[in-house]
Amino acid sequence: MGVLLITAVSLIVIWAPGNAMAWSTAYILFLLYFLWLGVRGKYYNVLAVITTASVVLTYFLSIERDNWGLATFSGSFIAICTVWTVVYFMYRQKRYIAEELKDKARLDAMFENATEGMLMVNQTGEIILSNTYAEQLFGYNRNEMIGSSIEKLIPTRFASQHAAHRNRYHAAPRNRPMGAGLELYALHKDGHEFPVEISLGYFEADRKTIVIAFVNDISERKKAAEQIRTEQERTKRLNEELELRVTERTRDLETALERLKTTNESLRTMEVNLLKALDKERELGELKSRFVTMASHEFRTPLSTILSSLFLLENYNTDEYEQEKTTHISRIKRAVNNMTSILNDFLSLSKMEEGKVEITYMGLNIRHSILEIVDEMDAVKKRGQLIQYVHEGGVEEIRMDEQFLRNILLNLVSNAIKFSGEDGRINITSRIAEGKLTLRVADNGVGIPEEEQKHLFNRFFRAKNVQNVSGTGLGLHIVKRYVDMMGGTITLTSSGQGGTVFTVEIPVVPVHAASG
């Protein structure tokens, strides 16, 4: 069509060189076709070049050489300028339309992917647009919502009033931010109501006010707020009860103290003893509380081990599983020994705190006593571990508390087994010289970081590199208490790189010297 039009115009100009009307018609036809192609086609700039070339060529072919000049070319020049002026404005228009389309695509993407329900409503309360999240929020698909009244999404008890509110808003529209102190509810398609938070915005289009509603479901937030309020009320009530009890206790203590002040020195001594007893009771209460907390944690793992091993043992009914049975029986023994160790730690510390532990000196052979302990620990050591004991010197008979010695060595050797690998080597040496017993327990285990060694004998302290190993943090504290009760000392040498040596020195009297 375009080629035919250009050809026709060119022939008119060529065959009617002196006809000004033909020139005007040619230019108009060129311009009209150019406009049509610019609106519906893509290559208007190429057509402009062809049109310009055609006008120039037509001029030279239709005008005799003697008449070539500015006066005869002015009409063609004006036509060319008109064409390129239109091209320029078309270029600008196309760029504007492209930008508009790009902005619209971005707005559409933002609208559809918003994480809150968005509804556009006209002045009559009719929903004219909604996004995907709004469909999920209310349970309707888009076709069901668009064209419906906004009151469709409002509970029945509020719907009649909402129309009046909507009319007032359209009379004086304003932007209302989210959470403007209103308690609002929406209606789901299935009939249930849910709390929402709504912010409103508006814009003018074709002299009509369009309202945009941003809707958020705040059901979970209200549940959380209700839980917080309930907890706050409960906390407040507990605080009031606690304050009342504290006031009563304070009043009782003040009365008791006032009475004590009126008594003689003996009563003041009794008061001091009573306060000490209260402190001791508090420490025992704390110890029991820590025991309950730690026991519930520390017993869980060995109990689980016992249960799982027993379950597996029930399934090993034939002799071909003897190795597996032995393995699981060993696991059960280790778990039981672990729980026994924990209970022994707490019982020992509890007796110490209550002052029920007394030293009982008796004659014993230090080498035989330690060998018995080593035999016991051989049964609970890890596979591949080796426990070696050497007594240095000729003196073996001494007088001391055998149970104290047993508790000290059991704790130290148990720790060496626990914190050493399956190829661990544990060396125990004893020596009696210069009126004291020296015990030395060395291992090649994980070691103790130097910065934590000063806290090692504190109650419930555990080094940071053994947090994943079960234990109470009481063993070394108990050992230190036993050693202190016998007037001895305990020291250690270790590093975070591996290996630990504990050295215990306790004053003793050889049996032959005591009898002499």
C-alpha positions in Angstrom: 0.0 0.0 0.0 2.7 2.4 0.9 4.8 1.6 -2.1 1.8 2.0 -4.4 1.0 5.4 -2.9 4.6 6.6 -3.3 4.6 5.4 -6.9 1.3 7.2 -7.7 2.4 10.5 -6.2 5.8 10.3 -8.0 4.0 9.7 -11.4 1.6 12.6 -10.7 4.5 15.0 -10.0 6.4 13.7 -13.1 3.6 14.0 -15.5 2.3 17.3 -14.1 5.4 19.4 -13.5 3.7 22.7 -13.7 0.7 21.8 -11.7 1.0 23.3 -8.1 -2.1 21.4 -7.0 -0.4 18.2 -8.0 2.6 19.1 -5.8 0.3 19.9 -2.9 -1.6 16.7 -3.3 1.6 14.7 -3.5 2.9 16.3 -0.3 -0.4 15.7 1.5 -0.5 12.1 0.4 3.0 11.6 1.5 2.3 13.2 4.9 -1.0 11.2 5.5 0.7 7.9 4.6 3.6 8.8 6.8 1.3 9.6 9.8 -0.6 6.3 9.3 2.6 4.3 9.2 4.0 6.1 12.2 1.0 5.1 14.3 0.7 1.5 13.2 4.2 0.7 11.9 7.7 0.6 13.3 9.9 1.9 10.5 8.6 5.5 10.2 12.2 6.9 10.2 13.1 4.7 7.1 9.9 5.9 5.3 10.9 9.5 6.1 14.2 9.0 4.4 12.5 7.4 1.4 9.9 10.2 1.3 12.7 12.8 1.4 14.6 11.1 -1.4 11.4 10.8 -3.4 10.6 14.5 -3.1 14.1 15.5 -4.0 14.2 13.1 -7.0 10.8 14.2 -8.2 11.9 17.8 -8.0 14.9 17.2 -10.2 12.9 15.0 -12.7 9.9 17.4 -13.0 11.7 20.7 -13.1 13.9 21.7 -16.0 17.5 22.3 -15.3 17.2 26.0 -16.2 14.5 26.5 -13.6 16.4 24.8 -10.7 16.7 27.2 -7.8 15.6 28.1 -4.3 12.3 29.6 -5.5 11.2 26.4 -7.3 12.6 24.1 -4.5 11.0 26.0 -1.6 7.8 23.9 -1.8 9.7 20.7 -1.7 11.9 22.0 1.1 8.8 22.8 3.2 7.4 19.3 2.6 10.7 17.8 3.7 10.8 19.9 6.8 7.2 19.0 7.6 8.0 15.3 7.3 11.0 15.4 9.6 9.1 17.6 12.1 6.5 14.9 12.3 9.2 12.3 12.6 10.7 14.2 15.5 7.4 14.4 17.4 6.6 10.8 16.6 9.9 9.7 18.0 9.2 11.7 21.2 5.7 10.2 21.4 6.9 6.7 21.0 9.6 7.2 23.7 6.9 8.6 26.0 4.6 5.6 25.3 7.4 3.1 25.9 8.3 4.8 29.3 4.6 4.8 30.2 4.3 1.1 29.4 7.4 0.3 31.4 6.2 2.3 34.4 2.8 0.5 34.2 4.5 -2.9 34.1 6.5 -2.0 37.2 3.4 -0.7 39.0 1.5 -3.9 38.0 4.3 -6.1 39.4 4.4 -4.1 42.6 0.6 -4.3 42.9 0.3 -8.0 42.2 3.3 -9.0 44.4 2.5 -6.9 47.4 2.3 -8.8 50.7 -0.8 -7.0 51.8 -4.3 -7.0 50.3 -4.9 -4.0 47.9 -8.4 -2.9 46.7 -9.4 0.0 44.5 -12.9 1.2 45.1 -14.9 3.9 43.3 -17.3 6.5 44.7 -20.2 4.1 44.6 -18.3 1.6 46.8 -17.8 -0.8 43.8 -14.5 -2.8 43.8 -12.8 -2.0 40.5 -9.4 -3.7 41.1 -7.8 -6.2 43.5 -4.5 -7.9 43.9 -3.5 -11.6 44.4 -3.0 -11.2 48.1 -6.5 -9.8 48.6 -7.9 -12.9 46.9 -6.0 -15.1 49.4 -7.1 -12.8 52.3 -10.8 -12.9 51.6 -11.2 -16.2 49.8 -12.8 -14.8 46.7 -11.3 -14.9 43.2 -10.8 -11.7 41.3 -13.9 -12.1 39.1 -16.0 -12.5 42.3 -14.7 -9.4 43.9 -14.4 -6.9 40.9 -17.8 -5.3 40.4 -19.0 -6.2 43.9 -19.7 -3.8 46.7 -17.0 -3.2 49.2 -19.6 -4.0 51.9 -19.4 -7.6 50.8 -16.1 -7.9 52.6 -17.4 -6.3 55.8 -19.2 -8.1 58.7 -23.0 -7.7 58.5 -23.2 -5.8 61.8 -20.9 -3.1 60.4 -22.0 -3.1 56.7 -24.9 -0.7 57.2 -22.8 1.9 58.9 -19.9 1.5 56.5 -21.8 3.1 53.6 -22.2 6.3 55.6 -18.5 6.3 56.6 -17.6 5.7 53.0 -19.7 8.7 51.8 -18.1 11.0 54.5 -14.7 9.9 53.4 -15.4 10.7 49.7 -16.7 14.1 50.8 -13.3 14.9 52.5 -10.8 12.3 51.4 -7.4 12.1 53.2 -4.6 9.6 53.5 -5.0 7.5 56.6 -1.9 5.5 57.8 -2.0 2.0 59.0 -3.3 1.5 62.5 -5.1 4.7 63.1 -6.5 3.5 66.5 -9.5 1.7 65.0 -10.4 -1.9 65.7 -11.6 -3.3 62.4 -12.8 -6.6 61.2 -13.2 -8.2 57.7 -15.5 -11.0 56.4 -14.0 -14.1 54.7 -15.9 -15.9 52.0 -16.5 -18.8 54.3 -18.3 -16.5 56.8 -15.6 -16.2 59.5 -14.5 -12.8 60.7 -10.9 -11.8 61.2 -9.2 -8.6 62.6 -7.5 -6.4 60.0 -5.5 -3.2 59.9 -6.4 -0.9 57.0 -4.8 2.2 55.6 -6.5 4.4 53.0 -5.2 6.5 50.1 -6.9 8.1 47.2 -6.3 9.7 43.8 -8.4 11.6 41.2 -9.2 10.0 37.8 -11.6 11.5 35.3 -12.8 13.9 38.0 -13.7 10.9 40.2 -12.2 9.9 43.5 -10.7 6.4 43.6 -9.9 5.0 47.0 -7.1 2.5 47.6 -7.4 0.3 50.7 -4.3 -1.6 52.0 -5.5 -4.5 54.2 -3.4 -6.6 56.6 -4.6 -9.6 58.5 -3.5 -9.1 62.1 -5.0 -12.2 63.7 -1.6 -13.6 64.8 -0.5 -10.2 66.1 -3.7 -9.9 68.2 -3.1 -13.4 69.5 0.4 -12.5 70.5 -0.7 -9.2 72.1 -3.4 -11.1 74.1 -0.8 -13.6 75.3 1.5 -10.8 76.3 -1.3 -9.0 78.1 -2.2 -12.2 79.9 1.4 -12.8 80.9 1.8 -9.2 82.1 -1.3 -9.5 84.3 0.0 -12.8 85.6 3.4 -11.3 86.3 1.8 -8.3 88.0 -0.3 -10.5 90.2 2.7 -12.6 91.1 4.7 -9.5 91.8 2.0 -8.2 94.1 1.9 -11.5 95.9 5.6 -11.6 96.2 5.8 -8.1 97.5 3.1 -8.9 100.1 5.0 -12.0 101.2 8.3 -10.0 101.3 6.6 -7.3 103.4 5.2 -10.0 105.7 8.6 -11.7 106.0 10.3 -8.4 106.5 7.9 -7.5 109.2 8.4 -10.8 110.9 12.2 -10.5 110.6 12.1 -7.0 112.0 10.0 -8.2 115.0 12.4 -11.1 115.6 15.4 -8.8 115.4 13.8 -6.4 117.8 13.3 -9.1 120.3 16.8 -10.4 119.8 18.2 -7.0 120.5 16.6 -7.0 123.9 18.2 -10.2 125.0 21.7 -10.8 126.4 24.9 -11.8 124.6 24.0 -15.5 124.5 20.9 -14.7 122.4 23.0 -12.6 120.1 25.3 -15.6 119.7 22.3 -17.7 118.9 21.3 -15.1 116.3 24.6 -15.3 114.6 24.3 -19.1 114.6 20.8 -18.9 113.2 22.0 -16.6 110.4 24.7 -19.1 109.6 22.2 -21.9 109.6 20.0 -19.9 107.2 22.9 -19.3 104.9 23.8 -23.0 105.0 20.1 -23.9 104.3 20.1 -21.5 101.3 23.2 -23.1 99.9 21.7 -26.5 100.4 18.5 -25.3 98.7 20.6 -24.0 95.8 22.5 -27.2 95.6 19.3 -29.2 95.5 17.9 -26.9 92.9 21.0 -27.2 90.7 20.9 -31.0 91.2 17.3 -31.2 90.0 18.2 -29.1 86.9 21.4 -30.9 86.1 20.2 -34.4 86.9 17.2 -33.9 84.6 19.7 -33.0 81.8 22.6 -35.4 82.6 20.4 -38.4 83.3 18.6 -38.1 79.9 21.6 -39.2 77.8 22.6 -42.3 79.8 18.9 -43.4 80.2 18.4 -43.1 76.5 21.5 -45.2 76.0 20.3 -47.9 78.4 16.8 -48.0 76.7 18.2 -48.2 73.2 20.7 -50.9 74.2 18.1 -52.9 76.0 15.8 -52.7 72.9 18.6 -53.9 70.7 19.6 -56.7 73.1 16.0 -58.0 73.0 16.5 -58.5 69.2 19.8 -60.4 69.6 18.4 -63.8 70.4 21.1 -66.0 68.8 24.7 -66.7 69.6 26.0 -65.1 66.5 25.3 -61.7 68.0 27.5 -62.2 71.1 29.9 -59.4 70.0 26.9 -56.9 69.7 25.5 -58.0 73.0 28.8 -57.4 74.7 29.0 -53.9 73.1 25.6 -52.9 74.3 26.1 -54.4 77.7 29.3 -52.3 78.0 27.2 -49.2 76.9 24.7 -49.9 79.7 27.5 -50.3 82.3 29.0 -47.0 81.3 25.7 -45.3 81.4 24.9 -46.7 84.8 28.3 -45.8 86.1 27.9 -42.3 84.7 24.6 -41.9 86.6 26.1 -43.4 89.8 29.0 -41.0 89.6 26.6 -38.0 89.3 24.6 -39.2 92.3 27.8 -39.9 94.3 29.0 -36.3 93.6 25.8 -34.8 94.8 25.5 -37.1 97.9 29.1 -36.4 98.9 28.7 -32.6 98.5 25.4 -32.7 100.3 27.0 -34.5 103.3 29.8 -32.1 103.3 27.5 -29.1 103.3 25.5 -30.6 106.2 28.7 -31.3 108.2 28.1 -35.1 108.3 31.5 -36.1 106.9 34.1 -36.9 109.5 37.7 -38.2 109.0 38.3 -41.8 110.3 41.9 -42.8 110.4 42.8 -46.4 110.0 45.8 -48.5 108.9 45.9 -49.4 105.2 48.3 -50.5 102.5 48.4 -47.7 100.0 49.5 -49.9 97.1 46.8 -52.5 97.6 44.1 -49.9 98.1 45.0 -48.1 94.9 45.3 -51.4 92.9 41.7 -52.2 94.0 40.6 -48.8 92.7 42.5 -49.4 89.4 40.7 -52.8 89.0 37.4 -51.1 89.4 38.2 -48.4 86.8 39.4 -51.0 84.3 35.8 -52.1 84.0 34.5 -48.7 83.0 37.4 -47.4 80.9 37.0 -46.8 77.1 38.1 -49.4 74.6 41.8 -49.1 74.0 42.5 -47.0 77.1 45.4 -48.2 79.4 45.6 -47.5 83.2 49.0 -48.0 84.7 49.9 -47.7 88.4 53.3 -47.5 90.1 54.1 -47.1 93.8 57.5 -45.5 94.4 59.5 -46.2 97.6 59.4 -49.0 100.1 56.9 -47.6 102.6 53.4 -48.8 101.9 51.6 -48.9 105.2 50.0 -45.7 106.5 47.2 -44.4 108.6 44.5 -42.3 106.8 40.8 -42.3 105.9 40.5 -45.0 103.2 37.1 -43.6 102.0 38.6 -40.2 101.5 41.4 -41.7 99.5 39.0 -43.8 97.5 36.8 -40.8 96.6 39.7 -38.6 95.6 41.2 -41.3 93.2 37.9 -42.3 91.8 37.1 -38.7 90.8 40.5 -38.0 89.3 40.7 -41.3 87.4 37.1 -41.0 86.2 37.9 -37.5 84.8 41.0 -38.9 83.1 38.9 -41.7 81.4 36.1 -39.3 80.5 38.3 -36.6 78.9 40.7 -38.9 77.1 40.3 -40.7 73.8 40.0 -44.4 73.2 43.8 -44.6 72.9 44.3 -42.7 76.1 47.1 -43.5 78.6 46.4 -42.9 82.3 49.4 -43.1 84.7 48.9 -43.2 88.5 51.9 -43.0 90.9 52.0 -42.9 94.7 54.9 -42.2 97.1 55.2 -41.8 100.8 58.1 -39.6 101.9 58.8 -36.8 104.4 55.6 -37.4 106.3 53.2 -37.0 103.4 51.5 -39.1 100.7 52.0 -37.8 97.1 49.5 -39.0 94.5 49.9 -38.2 90.9 47.3 -38.9 88.1 48.4 -38.0 84.5 46.5 -38.4 81.2 47.0 -37.4 77.6 43.4 -36.1 77.2 42.0 -32.8 75.9 43.8 -30.7 78.5 42.5 -27.6 80.4 42.9 -24.1 79.0 45.3 -22.1 81.1 42.9 -19.2 81.6 40.3 -21.5 83.1 42.5 -23.4 85.5 41.9 -20.9 88.4 38.2 -21.7 88.3 38.6 -25.5 88.0 37.9 -26.3 91.7 34.8 -24.0 91.9 31.4 -25.7 92.3 29.6 -26.5 89.0 32.5 -25.1 86.9 33.2 -26.9 83.6 35.9 -25.9 81.1 34.6 -24.6 77.7 36.4 -27.4 75.8 34.4 -30.2 77.5 30.9 -28.7 77.4 29.7 -31.5 75.1 30.9 -34.2 77.6 28.4 -35.2 80.3 29.3 -34.2 83.9 28.2 -32.1 86.9 31.2 -29.8 87.4 31.3 -31.1 91.1 34.0 -33.8 91.0 37.1 -31.6 91.4 35.3 -29.4 93.9 34.6 -32.5 96.0 38.2 -33.7 95.7 39.4 -30.3 96.8 37.1 -30.4 99.9 38.4 -33.9 100.8 42.0 -32.8 100.4 41.4 -29.6 102.5 39.8 -31.6 105.3 42.9 -33.8 105.5 45.2 -30.7 105.5 46.6 -31.4 102.1 47.0 -29.6 98.8 46.1 -30.3 95.2 47.7 -28.8 92.1 47.5 -29.3 88.4 49.7 -28.9 85.3 47.9 -28.7 81.9 47.5 -26.8 78.7 44.7 -26.4 76.1 46.9 -28.5 73.7 46.3 -31.7 75.6 47.4 -33.7 78.7 46.8 -33.0 82.4 48.6 -33.9 85.6 47.0 -33.7 89.1 49.3 -33.8 92.1 47.8 -34.4 95.6 49.9 -34.1 98.8 48.4 -35.3 102.1 50.1 -35.4 105.5 50.2 -39.0 106.8 51.9 -41.1 109.5 53.4 -44.4 108.6 51.9 -47.3 110.6 55.2 -48.4 112.1 55.9 -44.9 113.3 52.5 -44.5 114.8 52.7 -47.8 116.7 56.2 -46.9 118.0 
